[in-house]
Amino acid sequence: MNYPQIICIGEILFDCLADQLGKELNEVRSWTAYPGGAPANVACGLIKLGVSAAFIGCIGEDKPGEELVDLVEKVGVNLTGIQRHTSAKTRQVYVTRSQRGERQFAGFGNIQTEEFADTQLDAEQLPESLFSQGKYLVTGTLELAYPNSKKAIFKAIELAKKYQLKIFIDVNWRPVFWQNIETAKPLILQVLHEADVIKCSQEEANWLFNTENPQKIAEQFSKIQGVLITLGEKGCHYYLGKNKGTVEGFSVKVIDTTGAGDSFVAGFLSQCCRYEDEILNNPEIAKQGIIYSNAVGALTTTKPGAIAAQPTKEETEIWLKKH
């Protein structure tokens, strides 16, 4: 078995994007389904950037589930940890878009959020051997919203600590996934105490910490090695080791912002695998790592969909030379 360097755990789903821009949910006439789910996007992004990755998640025994597995397998992601649920369906998320392509989550059609297969991820079925040679575990916080998948996330964190993987947590706050919003913040903060690296958007940073200063956020956690705060097209504030700064984003013609943050994460983790602790110790490498991550994120916005739009390592390097 080829052991992946990075293990991504969480949701895999279809983002159904509104074909008509600038319309409210009830005005949209047609939708196009794109494969997505943050951890699955990150796993695919890593493969395209030349880093081995695995995805762990739960899908339904249905056509959408089969399509997602086929796609992710074709990209080259290790799916040893995929689980199938006999009755729960694979999640589909409806997304409306502004005239500029910015997204707004618009719900799950006529199925309740807790009825989808990803909520049934089973801690007992996590393949421990997958963790034995890894470097990073990557997770978001959506799975914390449901009892079974929450247990699976805590088990994965336990396995990551056992095998000394670093833990990368992307906050990825989506209120629409939570039945009880009041429980979200304390639970998310609890899990962030397990992280080596935290990534959040500007809005998430202000919501959770009342600051978008990555150093101030890092000071609230004992084991944190890095905090990344993404600012959309404006770039990223970062604090890595003791190195901090802001790197401006790249100006591109935006077609669709779906998955841009996940591509940024894939870009960053590819640089962590390449430079290891140097990304924390060397200020120039830390900065270059963020520039590279910004480029991968920006390139993803120039085409529709998340996984289909992700650039390869070669495409990213050629594009960076020009810009």
Residue, then its C-alpha position, 0 to 999 in steps of 0.5 A: m500500500n502506498y501510504p498518503q502524506i495527507i489524510c483529509i476527513g469530512e464531507i464529499l457532496f455535490d454543489c448544485l450551482a445556480d445557472q442564473l446569476g444574481k437570482e434568489l433561490n425561488e427565481v433560479r430556473s436551473w442548476t448545474a451539479y459540481p463535485g465538492g465538499a471541502p476535504a474532498n476538494v483539498a485531497c484532489g487539489l493535493i494530488k494535482l499538485g503532486v502530493s499523495a492524499a487520502f479522503i475519508g468520508c461517508i456517501g450514500e449507496d446512490k448514483p451521486g455517491e458513485e459518481l463522486v467516488d469515480l471522479v475522486e478515484k480518477v484524480g488519484v486520491n486514496l479511498t481506502g477510508i470511504q464508507r457507504h451508507t445503505s439508506a442515507k443519501t449523498r448530500q447535495v447543496y444548493v448554491t445561488r450566485s451573485q452577478r460577480g460569482e460570489r456564492q450563497f448557500a441556499g439549503f439542501g432541497n427537501i432533505q433535512t441536514e441531519e439525514f445525509a450520509d456524511t453525518q453517519l461517518d463511523a468512527e469504528q470504521l476508520p482505517e488506522s493503517l492509513f495514519s501510520q505514515g502520514k504527515y498531516l490530518v486535514t479536517g473542517t468543522l461541519e462534521l462536528a454538527y452531528p453525533n456520529s461524524k463528530k465522534a469520527i473526527f475526534k477518533a481521527i484526531e486521536l489517531a493523528k496524535k498517536y502517529q504524530l501527524k500534524i493537524f490542520i483545521d479549516v474552520n469552514w463555518r457553514p451555519v446551514f449545516w448546524q441544527n443547533i447553532e448555540t453549540a457550534k462555537p464552543l465545540i469548534l473552539q474545543v477542536l481548534h485546541e488540537a490543531d497545529v495549523i488553523k485556517c479561517s476566513q476573515e469573517e470566521a476569525n472575527w466571529l470566533f476570536n474578535t480579531e483578524n490578527p493571526q498572531k493574537i489568535a495563535e497566542q490563545f492556543s498552546k500548541i499552534q504553529g501557524v494561523l492563516i486568515t484568508l481575505g478572498e481576492k485581497g490575499c492572506h494574513y499569516y503567522l507561521g512559527k514566529n514569521k508573520g505578514t500579509v501577502e496580497g492576492f492575485s487579480v484574475k478574471v473570476i468565473d466562480t469562487t467555489g473551492a478557492g479556499d480549499s485550493f489555497v489549503a492544498g497549495f499551502l499543504s503542498q509547500c509544507c510537504r516540500y519544505e517541512d519545518e523550514i516553512l515555520n523557521n524561514p521567513e522567506i519560505a513562509k512568505q513564498g509558501i503563502i504566495y504559492s497558496n494564493a496562486v493556486g486559490a486564484l487559478t481555481t476561480t478562473k473556471p467553474g466548479a471546485i475540483a475541475a478548476q484546480p491547477t496542476k503543479e506545472e500550471t501553477e509554477i508557469w503562471l507564477k513565473k509570469h506574475 
